Amino acid sequence: MLHFEPGGAASPSRTTAAPLTVYVEGPRDRSILRAWAQRVMPRDARQVLADSVILGGRQPGRALEHFERHLADVPGARALCVLDRDDGQGTPPDANGFELEFFTWGRRHIESYLVVPAAIRRALGLPAHDRRIERAIERHLPEQADESAWRELDAKRLLAPQGALPRALGCPLPLARIARVTLADELHPDVLALFGRVVALLGPAARS
């Protein structure tokens, strides 16, 4: 479990991290995760994704193959592969006892966790009284409590440059900036669960 400081950040309290490789589907995923890490565990954010590998899509098998080679060079290394759920594609491969774990988002895409009106407003520099974001979201999104509908939402398409939300707002959405300005208490439990896994993989030295 993450321990939060008064500012809402996790407090790993460490000096040297165990080797940790983070596999991500693409560069945008990495930029979003890096932004969240700066919010959740600011002391360690730079190092958490320093040894990241871009898979070029949802390719857990490629992560496993890469990690097997990496482990030969770095004995004791650990790894976490972060995957979109997409359309319920197959389960990740067996890691064969290696210190490689798979984390699959509960919602369809990582972008699903960026649909936070207050964070979008801050990222765009809009005043608090500007309600265009809420009006646009009401037309295109399920109720906040309907998690099953959120699981199926194609947020990647919704937030794309030609997606419904940017068109409604009249501008593209800076996704990494939205992640960066999302406050700790605005982060979905799935995001906090991911960073809980990161802290666990970093080992005792990463926890206070």
N, CA and C atoms as a LAMMPS dump frame, in Angstrom:
ITEM: TIMESTEP
0
ITEM: NUMBER OF ATOMS
624
ITEM: BOX BOUNDS ff ff ff
-5.0000000000000000e+02 5.0000000000000000e+02
-5.0000000000000000e+02 5.0000000000000000e+02
-5.0000000000000000e+02 5.0000000000000000e+02
ITEM: ATOMS id mol type element x y z
1 1 1 N 0.843 -1.196 0
2 1 2 C 0 0 0
3 1 3 C 0.875 1.241 0
4 2 1 N 0.457 2.259 -0.743
5 2 2 C 1.214 3.499 -0.773
6 2 3 C 0.945 4.299 0.479
7 3 1 N 1.987 4.952 0.989
8 3 2 C 1.842 5.846 2.137
9 3 3 C 1.968 7.266 1.632
10 4 1 N 0.99 8.12 1.971
11 4 2 C 0.959 9.457 1.414
12 4 3 C 1.466 10.483 2.412
13 5 1 N 2.275 11.395 1.877
14 5 2 C 2.744 12.524 2.653
15 5 3 C 1.65 13.582 2.688
16 6 1 N 1.805 14.642 3.49
17 6 2 C 0.769 15.675 3.549
18 6 3 C 0.394 16.232 2.193
19 7 1 N 1.322 16.304 1.254
20 7 2 C 1.016 16.824 -0.067
21 7 3 C 0.34 15.833 -0.972
22 8 1 N 0.053 14.632 -0.472
23 8 2 C -0.636 13.645 -1.26
24 8 3 C 0.284 12.716 -2.017
25 9 1 N 1.595 12.752 -1.754
26 9 2 C 2.532 11.94 -2.505
27 9 3 C 2.941 10.718 -1.708
28 10 1 N 3.249 9.645 -2.408
29 10 2 C 3.73 8.443 -1.754
30 10 3 C 5.114 8.693 -1.199
31 11 1 N 5.45 8.016 -0.116
32 11 2 C 6.722 8.241 0.553
33 11 3 C 7.523 6.954 0.596
34 12 1 N 8.201 6.58 -0.536
35 12 2 C 8.979 5.368 -0.531
36 12 3 C 10.205 5.43 0.363
37 13 1 N 10.862 6.607 0.45
38 13 2 C 12.006 6.802 1.32
39 13 3 C 13.104 5.777 1.054
40 14 1 N 13.819 5.958 -0.043
41 14 2 C 14.889 5.045 -0.381
42 14 3 C 16.063 5.816 -0.957
43 15 1 N 17.189 5.139 -1.045
44 15 2 C 18.355 5.758 -1.646
45 15 3 C 18.755 5.035 -2.929
46 16 1 N 18.674 3.699 -2.938
47 16 2 C 19.048 2.947 -4.115
48 16 3 C 17.943 1.966 -4.451
49 17 1 N 17.426 2.027 -5.665
50 17 2 C 16.334 1.15 -6.059
51 17 3 C 16.876 -0.172 -6.568
52 18 1 N 16.117 -1.238 -6.331
53 18 2 C 16.414 -2.498 -6.987
54 18 3 C 16.199 -2.309 -8.482
55 19 1 N 16.966 -3.044 -9.312
56 19 2 C 16.77 -2.895 -10.759
57 19 3 C 15.312 -3.164 -11.124
58 20 1 N 14.697 -2.249 -11.837
59 20 2 C 13.301 -2.396 -12.233
60 20 3 C 13.138 -1.917 -13.66
61 21 1 N 12.653 -2.801 -14.524
62 21 2 C 12.338 -2.451 -15.903
63 21 3 C 10.832 -2.354 -16.032
64 22 1 N 10.353 -1.271 -16.644
65 22 2 C 8.92 -1.09 -16.865
66 22 3 C 8.662 -1.159 -18.362
67 23 1 N 7.835 -2.115 -18.763
68 23 2 C 7.451 -2.271 -20.168
69 23 3 C 6.13 -1.547 -20.409
70 24 1 N 6.09 -0.739 -21.452
71 24 2 C 4.892 0.031 -21.783
72 24 3 C 4.573 -0.173 -23.259
73 25 1 N 3.322 0.056 -23.621
74 25 2 C 2.915 -0.179 -24.999
75 25 3 C 3.47 0.862 -25.966
76 26 1 N 3.564 2.112 -25.531
77 26 2 C 4.024 3.151 -26.435
78 26 3 C 4.573 4.345 -25.69
79 27 1 N 5.176 5.304 -26.414
80 27 2 C 5.769 6.482 -25.762
81 27 3 C 4.746 7.327 -25.022
82 28 1 N 3.497 7.398 -25.509
83 28 2 C 2.497 8.185 -24.799
84 28 3 C 2.17 7.555 -23.451
85 29 1 N 2.083 6.229 -23.412
86 29 2 C 1.864 5.552 -22.13
87 29 3 C 2.975 5.904 -21.149
88 30 1 N 4.208 5.892 -21.642
89 30 2 C 5.328 6.2 -20.762
90 30 3 C 5.251 7.634 -20.246
91 31 1 N 4.888 8.573 -21.1
92 31 2 C 4.805 9.964 -20.661
93 31 3 C 3.69 10.148 -19.625
94 32 1 N 2.588 9.44 -19.794
95 32 2 C 1.498 9.527 -18.821
96 32 3 C 1.93 8.922 -17.49
97 33 1 N 2.565 7.756 -17.54
98 33 2 C 3.016 7.114 -16.306
99 33 3 C 4.062 7.965 -15.598
100 34 1 N 4.951 8.571 -16.366
101 34 2 C 5.974 9.425 -15.76
102 34 3 C 5.328 10.618 -15.053
103 35 1 N 4.305 11.188 -15.679
104 35 2 C 3.611 12.321 -15.067
105 35 3 C 2.914 11.905 -13.782
106 36 1 N 2.259 10.761 -13.792
107 36 2 C 1.602 10.28 -12.567
108 36 3 C 2.64 9.975 -11.488
109 37 1 N 3.766 9.392 -11.887
110 37 2 C 4.803 9.076 -10.913
111 37 3 C 5.302 10.333 -10.217
112 38 1 N 5.406 11.426 -10.954
113 38 2 C 5.847 12.682 -10.344
114 38 3 C 4.856 13.162 -9.294
115 39 1 N 3.599 12.802 -9.453
116 39 2 C 2.581 13.18 -8.476
117 39 3 C 2.572 12.222 -7.289
118 40 1 N 2.667 10.916 -7.579
119 40 2 C 2.466 9.898 -6.548
120 40 3 C 3.735 9.615 -5.756
121 41 1 N 4.873 9.557 -6.441
122 41 2 C 6.136 9.254 -5.754
123 41 3 C 7.235 10.168 -6.294
124 42 1 N 7.164 11.471 -5.969
125 42 2 C 8.05 12.464 -6.578
126 42 3 C 9.535 12.231 -6.313
127 43 1 N 9.883 11.636 -5.193
128 43 2 C 11.295 11.407 -4.904
129 43 3 C 11.929 10.427 -5.887
130 44 1 N 11.126 9.543 -6.423
131 44 2 C 11.641 8.439 -7.221
132 44 3 C 11.122 8.43 -8.652
133 45 1 N 10.343 9.441 -9.027
134 45 2 C 9.671 9.411 -10.327
135 45 3 C 10.657 9.254 -11.477
136 46 1 N 11.765 9.961 -11.43
137 46 2 C 12.71 9.923 -12.538
138 46 3 C 13.309 8.533 -12.698
139 47 1 N 13.572 7.864 -11.594
140 47 2 C 14.224 6.562 -11.657
141 47 3 C 13.249 5.44 -11.993
142 48 1 N 11.981 5.6 -11.603
143 48 2 C 11.006 4.534 -11.809
144 48 3 C 10.9 4.162 -13.275
145 49 1 N 10.926 5.147 -14.172
146 49 2 C 10.78 4.871 -15.596
147 49 3 C 12.075 5.091 -16.371
148 50 1 N 13.179 5.165 -15.649
149 50 2 C 14.46 5.371 -16.327
150 50 3 C 14.815 4.175 -17.198
151 51 1 N 14.453 2.975 -16.752
152 51 2 C 14.755 1.759 -17.505
153 51 3 C 13.454 1.212 -18.078
154 52 1 N 12.825 1.998 -18.946
155 52 2 C 11.553 1.58 -19.545
156 52 3 C 11.789 1.091 -20.972
157 53 1 N 10.931 0.195 -21.408
158 53 2 C 11.036 -0.398 -22.741
159 53 3 C 9.685 -0.236 -23.437
160 54 1 N 9.691 0.333 -24.64
161 54 2 C 8.472 0.502 -25.42
162 54 3 C 8.266 -0.735 -26.29
163 55 1 N 7.098 -1.358 -26.154
164 55 2 C 6.819 -2.61 -26.843
165 55 3 C 6.279 -2.419 -28.254
166 56 1 N 5.741 -1.23 -28.54
167 56 2 C 5.136 -1.02 -29.848
168 56 3 C 3.776 -1.664 -29.96
169 57 1 N 2.982 -1.54 -28.899
170 57 2 C 1.65 -2.133 -28.867
171 57 3 C 1.512 -3.115 -27.725
172 58 1 N 0.35 -3.75 -27.702
173 58 2 C 0.067 -4.708 -26.62
174 58 3 C 0.736 -6.036 -26.957
175 59 1 N 1.995 -6.174 -26.537
176 59 2 C 2.797 -7.34 -26.893
177 59 3 C 3.478 -7.919 -25.65
178 60 1 N 2.706 -8.539 -24.764
179 60 2 C 3.307 -9.088 -23.542
180 60 3 C 4.361 -10.151 -23.827
181 61 1 N 4.188 -10.909 -24.913
182 61 2 C 5.195 -11.907 -25.253
183 61 3 C 6.548 -11.283 -25.531
184 62 1 N 6.548 -10.134 -26.178
185 62 2 C 7.801 -9.429 -26.442
186 62 3 C 8.46 -8.981 -25.138
187 63 1 N 7.643 -8.553 -24.175
188 63 2 C 8.196 -8.161 -22.871
189 63 3 C 8.875 -9.346 -22.206
190 64 1 N 8.232 -10.499 -22.25
191 64 2 C 8.815 -11.687 -21.634
192 64 3 C 10.123 -12.072 -22.301
193 65 1 N 10.153 -12.047 -23.625
194 65 2 C 11.381 -12.393 -24.338
195 65 3 C 12.511 -11.42 -24.008
196 66 1 N 12.187 -10.122 -23.975
197 66 2 C 13.207 -9.122 -23.661
198 66 3 C 13.72 -9.319 -22.238
199 67 1 N 12.81 -9.59 -21.308
200 67 2 C 13.218 -9.697 -19.906
201 67 3 C 14.1 -10.923 -19.681
202 68 1 N 13.83 -12.006 -20.382
203 68 2 C 14.687 -13.177 -20.243
204 68 3 C 16.121 -12.843 -20.643
205 69 1 N 16.281 -12.091 -21.727
206 69 2 C 17.628 -11.678 -22.153
207 69 3 C 18.232 -10.697 -21.15
208 70 1 N 17.402 -9.766 -20.672
209 70 2 C 17.876 -8.759 -19.719
210 70 3 C 18.344 -9.406 -18.425
211 71 1 N 17.627 -10.449 -17.989
212 71 2 C 17.954 -11.101 -16.726
213 71 3 C 19.322 -11.767 -16.779
214 72 1 N 19.722 -12.21 -17.962
215 72 2 C 21.05 -12.812 -18.1
216 72 3 C 22.146 -11.79 -17.845
217 73 1 N 21.89 -10.527 -18.178
218 73 2 C 22.877 -9.471 -17.984
219 73 3 C 22.768 -8.827 -16.604
220 74 1 N 21.56 -8.825 -16.044
221 74 2 C 21.326 -8.163 -14.751
222 74 3 C 20.626 -9.151 -13.81
223 75 1 N 21.375 -10.059 -13.21
224 75 2 C 20.755 -11.017 -12.284
225 75 3 C 20.027 -10.284 -11.151
226 76 1 N 18.858 -10.781 -10.81
227 76 2 C 18.078 -10.144 -9.752
228 76 3 C 17.202 -9.01 -10.231
229 77 1 N 17.237 -8.729 -11.526
230 77 2 C 16.394 -7.648 -12.05
231 77 3 C 14.921 -8.004 -11.888
232 78 1 N 14.098 -6.969 -11.814
233 78 2 C 12.654 -7.137 -11.707
234 78 3 C 11.995 -6.303 -12.793
235 79 1 N 10.759 -6.658 -13.134
236 79 2 C 10.107 -5.934 -14.22
237 79 3 C 8.601 -5.922 -14.036
238 80 1 N 7.99 -4.898 -14.604
239 80 2 C 6.537 -4.746 -14.594
240 80 3 C 6.103 -4.364 -15.997
241 81 1 N 5.157 -5.095 -16.547
242 81 2 C 4.64 -4.824 -17.887
243 81 3 C 3.225 -4.275 -17.743
244 82 1 N 3.002 -3.053 -18.228
245 82 2 C 1.727 -2.359 -18.074
246 82 3 C 0.978 -2.418 -19.402
247 83 1 N -0.219 -3 -19.373
248 83 2 C -0.966 -3.259 -20.597
249 83 3 C -2.362 -2.651 -20.547
250 84 1 N -2.816 -2.159 -21.691
251 84 2 C -4.228 -1.824 -21.847
252 84 3 C -5.03 -3.12 -21.877
253 85 1 N -6.289 -3.029 -21.457
254 85 2 C -7.162 -4.199 -21.546
255 85 3 C -7.67 -4.379 -22.96
256 86 1 N -7.806 -3.261 -23.692
257 86 2 C -8.313 -3.283 -25.063
258 86 3 C -9.653 -4.004 -25.111
259 87 1 N -9.785 -4.984 -25.992
260 87 2 C -11.054 -5.706 -26.137
261 87 3 C -11.014 -7.051 -25.439
262 88 1 N -10.319 -7.087 -24.299
263 88 2 C -10.244 -8.35 -23.576
264 88 3 C -9.357 -9.364 -24.258
265 89 1 N -8.267 -8.884 -24.861
266 89 2 C -7.34 -9.777 -25.535
267 89 3 C -6.759 -10.767 -24.535
268 90 1 N -6.115 -11.804 -25.053
269 90 2 C -5.682 -12.932 -24.242
270 90 3 C -4.906 -12.568 -22.999
271 91 1 N -4.839 -13.51 -22.074
272 91 2 C -4.121 -13.295 -20.827
273 91 3 C -2.625 -13.237 -21.098
274 92 1 N -1.877 -12.505 -20.269
275 92 2 C -0.43 -12.434 -20.452
276 92 3 C 0.212 -13.811 -20.33
277 93 1 N 1.37 -14.01 -20.937
278 93 2 C 2.03 -15.319 -20.875
279 93 3 C 2.561 -15.608 -19.482
280 94 1 N 2.848 -16.869 -19.237
281 94 2 C 3.437 -17.292 -17.97
282 94 3 C 4.857 -16.746 -17.891
283 95 1 N 5.162 -16.069 -16.782
284 95 2 C 6.494 -15.479 -16.623
285 95 3 C 7.535 -16.493 -16.161
286 96 1 N 7.14 -17.761 -16.022
287 96 2 C 8.082 -18.838 -15.713
288 96 3 C 8.868 -18.599 -14.432
289 97 1 N 8.24 -17.969 -13.465
290 97 2 C 8.901 -17.769 -12.186
291 97 3 C 9.838 -16.582 -12.137
292 98 1 N 10.056 -15.887 -13.276
293 98 2 C 10.912 -14.716 -13.267
294 98 3 C 10.225 -13.573 -12.539
295 99 1 N 11.023 -12.591 -12.134
296 99 2 C 10.469 -11.423 -11.445
297 99 3 C 9.904 -10.439 -12.471
298 100 1 N 8.998 -10.928 -13.289
299 100 2 C 8.282 -10.098 -14.247
300 100 3 C 6.802 -10.209 -13.939
301 101 1 N 6.182 -9.075 -13.651
302 101 2 C 4.763 -9.055 -13.349
303 101 3 C 4.022 -8.289 -14.442
304 102 1 N 2.768 -8.658 -14.624
305 102 2 C 1.913 -7.983 -15.596
306 102 3 C 0.81 -7.235 -14.87
307 103 1 N 0.58 -5.997 -15.299
308 103 2 C -0.511 -5.185 -14.761
309 103 3 C -1.385 -4.77 -15.935
310 104 1 N -2.648 -5.167 -15.901
311 104 2 C -3.589 -4.81 -16.96
312 104 3 C -4.63 -3.859 -16.388
313 105 1 N -4.813 -2.731 -17.061
314 105 2 C -5.778 -1.746 -16.589
315 105 3 C -7.18 -2.35 -16.541
316 106 1 N -7.936 -1.994 -15.513
317 106 2 C -9.314 -2.453 -15.411
318 106 3 C -10.186 -1.86 -16.497
319 107 1 N -9.902 -0.607 -16.846
320 107 2 C -10.605 0.028 -17.951
321 107 3 C -9.886 -0.295 -19.253
322 108 1 N -10.488 0.083 -20.358
323 108 2 C -10.028 -0.386 -21.67
324 108 3 C -8.649 0.147 -22.049
325 109 1 N -8.399 1.43 -21.755
326 109 2 C -7.141 2.065 -22.13
327 109 3 C -6.62 2.91 -20.974
328 110 1 N -5.327 3.174 -20.983
329 110 2 C -4.748 4.071 -19.991
330 110 3 C -5.369 5.467 -20.093
331 111 1 N -5.764 5.855 -21.308
332 111 2 C -6.371 7.179 -21.493
333 111 3 C -7.679 7.334 -20.73
334 112 1 N -8.328 6.219 -20.376
335 112 2 C -9.582 6.286 -19.626
336 112 3 C -9.411 7.032 -18.309
337 113 1 N -8.219 6.988 -17.743
338 113 2 C -7.967 7.58 -16.428
339 113 3 C -7.595 9.055 -16.516
340 114 1 N -7.641 9.611 -17.733
341 114 2 C -7.354 11.032 -17.921
342 114 3 C -8.632 11.86 -18.063
343 115 1 N -9.776 11.198 -18.086
344 115 2 C -11.036 11.931 -18.259
345 115 3 C -11.469 12.463 -16.891
346 116 1 N -10.724 13.459 -16.426
347 116 2 C -10.953 14.106 -15.133
348 116 3 C -11.195 15.587 -15.431
349 117 1 N -12.452 16.06 -15.358
350 117 2 C -12.756 17.427 -15.794
351 117 3 C -11.861 18.493 -15.186
352 118 1 N -11.634 18.442 -13.875
353 118 2 C -10.828 19.479 -13.237
354 118 3 C -9.396 19.468 -13.757
355 119 1 N -8.847 18.282 -13.994
356 119 2 C -7.477 18.192 -14.508
357 119 3 C -7.403 18.686 -15.947
358 120 1 N -8.4 18.339 -16.761
359 120 2 C -8.427 18.831 -18.14
360 120 3 C -8.495 20.358 -18.149
361 121 1 N -9.318 20.911 -17.26
362 121 2 C -9.452 22.368 -17.181
363 121 3 C -8.11 23.014 -16.811
364 122 1 N -7.411 22.44 -15.839
365 122 2 C -6.117 22.998 -15.44
366 122 3 C -5.113 22.882 -16.581
367 123 1 N -5.115 21.731 -17.26
368 123 2 C -4.152 21.522 -18.349
369 123 3 C -4.359 22.517 -19.481
370 124 1 N -5.604 22.915 -19.708
371 124 2 C -5.915 23.859 -20.78
372 124 3 C -5.88 25.308 -20.307
373 125 1 N -5.664 25.52 -19.016
374 125 2 C -5.621 26.883 -18.486
375 125 3 C -6.967 27.564 -18.487
376 126 1 N -8.037 26.795 -18.338
377 126 2 C -9.382 27.37 -18.33
378 126 3 C -9.782 27.766 -16.914
379 127 1 N -10.589 28.792 -16.77
380 127 2 C -11.044 29.2 -15.436
381 127 3 C -11.988 28.167 -14.828
382 128 1 N -12.067 28.166 -13.516
383 128 2 C -12.877 27.176 -12.81
384 128 3 C -14.345 27.253 -13.188
385 129 1 N -14.819 28.439 -13.588
386 129 2 C -16.239 28.588 -13.903
387 129 3 C -16.584 28.12 -15.312
388 130 1 N -15.559 27.77 -16.112
389 130 2 C -15.811 27.311 -17.472
390 130 3 C -16.333 25.868 -17.41
391 131 1 N -17.556 25.646 -17.801
392 131 2 C -18.195 24.335 -17.663
393 131 3 C -18.299 23.585 -18.99
394 132 1 N -17.557 24.04 -20.003
395 132 2 C -17.653 23.362 -21.295
396 132 3 C -17.211 21.903 -21.21
397 133 1 N -16.224 21.64 -20.379
398 133 2 C -15.718 20.275 -20.268
399 133 3 C -16.806 19.361 -19.715
400 134 1 N -17.466 19.809 -18.641
401 134 2 C -18.534 18.99 -18.073
402 134 3 C -19.662 18.767 -19.077
403 135 1 N -20.022 19.808 -19.813
404 135 2 C -21.111 19.664 -20.784
405 135 3 C -20.724 18.677 -21.885
406 136 1 N -19.467 18.759 -22.324
407 136 2 C -19.009 17.824 -23.353
408 136 3 C -18.969 16.398 -22.815
409 137 1 N -18.499 16.256 -21.578
410 137 2 C -18.391 14.931 -20.992
411 137 3 C -19.761 14.309 -20.772
412 138 1 N -20.724 15.107 -20.353
413 138 2 C -22.065 14.58 -20.114
414 138 3 C -22.651 13.95 -21.372
415 139 1 N -22.285 14.494 -22.53
416 139 2 C -22.838 13.984 -23.785
417 139 3 C -22.164 12.696 -24.252
418 140 1 N -20.947 12.454 -23.805
419 140 2 C -20.176 11.36 -24.386
420 140 3 C -19.754 10.277 -23.396
421 141 1 N -19.943 10.506 -22.113
422 141 2 C -19.432 9.565 -21.12
423 141 3 C -20.54 8.977 -20.269
424 142 1 N -20.319 7.767 -19.723
425 142 2 C -21.292 7.178 -18.805
426 142 3 C -21.267 7.878 -17.454
427 143 1 N -22.216 7.535 -16.608
428 143 2 C -22.225 8.065 -15.251
429 143 3 C -20.964 7.62 -14.522
430 144 1 N -20.482 8.477 -13.621
431 144 2 C -19.243 8.157 -12.908
432 144 3 C -19.338 6.834 -12.156
433 145 1 N -20.511 6.528 -11.63
434 145 2 C -20.664 5.311 -10.825
435 145 3 C -20.797 4.051 -11.676
436 146 1 N -20.982 4.191 -12.983
437 146 2 C -21.19 3.036 -13.859
438 146 3 C -19.841 2.503 -14.335
439 147 1 N -19.153 1.792 -13.456
440 147 2 C -17.804 1.335 -13.768
441 147 3 C -17.8 0.31 -14.904
442 148 1 N -18.847 -0.486 -15.033
443 148 2 C -18.886 -1.457 -16.13
444 148 3 C -18.909 -0.739 -17.479
445 149 1 N -19.639 0.38 -17.556
446 149 2 C -19.655 1.154 -18.805
447 149 3 C -18.302 1.82 -19.041
448 150 1 N -17.666 2.288 -17.986
449 150 2 C -16.336 2.885 -18.123
450 150 3 C -15.329 1.845 -18.619
451 151 1 N -15.503 0.6 -18.217
452 151 2 C -14.595 -0.459 -18.655
453 151 3 C -14.629 -0.63 -20.173
454 152 1 N -15.765 -0.339 -20.779
455 152 2 C -15.918 -0.545 -22.216
456 152 3 C -15.683 0.728 -23.031
457 153 1 N -15.557 1.867 -22.36
458 153 2 C -15.404 3.137 -23.061
459 153 3 C -14.111 3.164 -23.88
460 154 1 N -14.206 3.597 -25.132
461 154 2 C -13.016 3.744 -25.979
462 154 3 C -12.465 5.162 -25.779
463 155 1 N -11.77 5.358 -24.652
464 155 2 C -11.25 6.679 -24.322
465 155 3 C -10.151 7.114 -25.265
466 156 1 N -9.433 6.157 -25.826
467 156 2 C -8.364 6.508 -26.77
468 156 3 C -8.95 7.259 -27.963
469 157 1 N -10.068 6.775 -28.469
470 157 2 C -10.724 7.443 -29.597
471 157 3 C -11.368 8.749 -29.15
472 158 1 N -11.97 8.742 -27.983
473 158 2 C -12.653 9.936 -27.475
474 158 3 C -11.701 11.117 -27.334
475 159 1 N -10.464 10.852 -26.869
476 159 2 C -9.508 11.917 -26.585
477 159 3 C -8.551 12.198 -27.741
478 160 1 N -8.623 11.415 -28.804
479 160 2 C -7.747 11.616 -29.96
480 160 3 C -7.954 13.009 -30.546
481 161 1 N -6.975 13.527 -31.292
482 161 2 C -7.096 14.891 -31.833
483 161 3 C -8.409 15.15 -32.566
484 162 1 N -8.942 14.157 -33.265
485 162 2 C -10.219 14.333 -33.959
486 162 3 C -11.374 13.686 -33.188
487 163 1 N -11.141 13.371 -31.923
488 163 2 C -12.166 12.741 -31.113
489 163 3 C -13.246 13.709 -30.672
490 164 1 N -14.292 13.147 -30.079
491 164 2 C -15.461 13.954 -29.721
492 164 3 C -15.132 15.032 -28.698
493 165 1 N -14.301 14.73 -27.724
494 165 2 C -14.032 15.717 -26.676
495 165 3 C -13.187 16.884 -27.192
496 166 1 N -12.07 16.656 -27.9
497 166 2 C -11.335 17.796 -28.478
498 166 3 C -12.188 18.621 -29.436
499 167 1 N -13.035 17.973 -30.211
500 167 2 C -13.891 18.73 -31.125
501 167 3 C -14.862 19.608 -30.346
502 168 1 N -15.398 19.085 -29.264
503 168 2 C -16.345 19.871 -28.461
504 168 3 C -15.657 21.068 -27.813
505 169 1 N -14.375 20.916 -27.455
506 169 2 C -13.64 21.99 -26.79
507 169 3 C -12.93 22.907 -27.787
508 170 1 N -12.813 22.466 -29.014
509 170 2 C -12.179 23.294 -30.032
510 170 3 C -10.673 23.307 -29.977
511 171 1 N -10.062 22.29 -29.342
512 171 2 C -8.602 22.237 -29.26
513 171 3 C -8.174 20.815 -28.908
514 172 1 N -6.942 20.426 -29.292
515 172 2 C -6.438 19.109 -28.898
516 172 3 C -6.18 19.06 -27.402
517 173 1 N -6.168 17.86 -26.852
518 173 2 C -5.947 17.697 -25.416
519 173 3 C -4.514 17.225 -25.158
520 174 1 N -3.766 17.951 -24.325
521 174 2 C -2.386 17.554 -24
522 174 3 C -2.405 16.458 -22.925
523 175 1 N -2.39 15.212 -23.338
524 175 2 C -2.652 14.109 -22.411
525 175 3 C -1.609 14.014 -21.289
526 176 1 N -0.332 14.14 -21.626
527 176 2 C 0.689 14.061 -20.57
528 176 3 C 0.535 15.203 -19.581
529 177 1 N 0.16 16.38 -20.064
530 177 2 C -0.042 17.521 -19.159
531 177 3 C -1.26 17.289 -18.265
532 178 1 N -2.306 16.682 -18.814
533 178 2 C -3.472 16.357 -17.985
534 178 3 C -3.048 15.417 -16.86
535 179 1 N -2.256 14.398 -17.201
536 179 2 C -1.771 13.475 -16.172
537 179 3 C -0.933 14.205 -15.13
538 180 1 N -0.114 15.145 -15.584
539 180 2 C 0.8 15.841 -14.679
540 180 3 C 0.062 16.726 -13.682
541 181 1 N -1.072 17.298 -14.099
542 181 2 C -1.773 18.228 -13.196
543 181 3 C -2.927 17.543 -12.462
544 182 1 N -3.103 16.257 -12.663
545 182 2 C -4.117 15.528 -11.897
546 182 3 C -3.645 15.399 -10.456
547 183 1 N -4.486 15.788 -9.524
548 183 2 C -4.123 15.733 -8.106
549 183 3 C -4.224 14.307 -7.582
550 184 1 N -3.526 14.042 -6.481
551 184 2 C -3.507 12.689 -5.926
552 184 3 C -4.909 12.189 -5.605
553 185 1 N -5.759 13.066 -5.063
554 185 2 C -7.098 12.607 -4.703
555 185 3 C -8.033 12.517 -5.905
556 186 1 N -7.542 12.867 -7.103
557 186 2 C -8.313 12.712 -8.328
558 186 3 C -7.914 11.448 -9.098
559 187 1 N -6.852 10.786 -8.66
560 187 2 C -6.388 9.59 -9.354
561 187 3 C -7.308 8.414 -9.056
562 188 1 N -7.601 7.656 -10.078
563 188 2 C -8.452 6.472 -9.935
564 188 3 C -7.718 5.408 -9.102
565 189 1 N -8.459 4.593 -8.354
566 189 2 C -7.808 3.525 -7.577
567 189 3 C -6.934 2.597 -8.413
568 190 1 N -7.274 2.401 -9.699
569 190 2 C -6.422 1.563 -10.548
570 190 3 C -5.027 2.157 -10.697
571 191 1 N -4.939 3.479 -10.794
572 191 2 C -3.636 4.144 -10.931
573 191 3 C -2.831 3.962 -9.648
574 192 1 N -3.494 4.152 -8.516
575 192 2 C -2.797 3.962 -7.239
576 192 3 C -2.369 2.51 -7.059
577 193 1 N -3.197 1.577 -7.538
578 193 2 C -2.836 0.161 -7.443
579 193 3 C -1.585 -0.134 -8.262
580 194 1 N -1.473 0.479 -9.437
581 194 2 C -0.277 0.28 -10.248
582 194 3 C 0.967 0.724 -9.494
583 195 1 N 0.926 1.92 -8.913
584 195 2 C 2.119 2.407 -8.231
585 195 3 C 2.365 1.659 -6.925
586 196 1 N 1.315 1.069 -6.367
587 196 2 C 1.529 0.16 -5.243
588 196 3 C 2.362 -1.04 -5.673
589 197 1 N 2.09 -1.533 -6.882
590 197 2 C 2.881 -2.646 -7.413
591 197 3 C 4.326 -2.213 -7.649
592 198 1 N 4.508 -0.992 -8.137
593 198 2 C 5.86 -0.481 -8.368
594 198 3 C 6.639 -0.462 -7.07
595 199 1 N 6.032 0.086 -6.02
596 199 2 C 6.707 0.152 -4.724
597 199 3 C 7.043 -1.254 -4.219
598 200 1 N 6.112 -2.206 -4.379
599 200 2 C 6.358 -3.563 -3.929
600 200 3 C 7.521 -4.19 -4.682
601 201 1 N 7.613 -3.938 -5.989
602 201 2 C 8.683 -4.511 -6.791
603 201 3 C 10.043 -3.897 -6.45
604 202 1 N 10.027 -2.649 -6.031
605 202 2 C 11.286 -2.014 -5.661
606 202 3 C 11.842 -2.606 -4.375
607 203 1 N 11.003 -3.29 -3.616
608 203 2 C 11.483 -4.022 -2.457
609 203 3 C 11.514 -3.209 -1.183
610 204 1 N 12.007 -3.822 -0.09
611 204 2 C 12.015 -3.167 1.225
612 204 3 C 12.713 -1.817 1.231
613 205 1 N 13.734 -1.67 0.401
614 205 2 C 14.456 -0.387 0.382
615 205 3 C 13.604 0.744 -0.141
616 206 1 N 12.493 0.399 -0.816
617 206 2 C 11.642 1.426 -1.395
618 206 3 C 10.522 1.834 -0.461
619 207 1 N 10.395 1.184 0.677
620 207 2 C 9.294 1.491 1.578
621 207 3 C 9.842 1.998 2.897
622 208 1 N 9.117 2.934 3.471
623 208 2 C 9.559 3.488 4.743
624 208 3 C 9.274 2.503 5.848
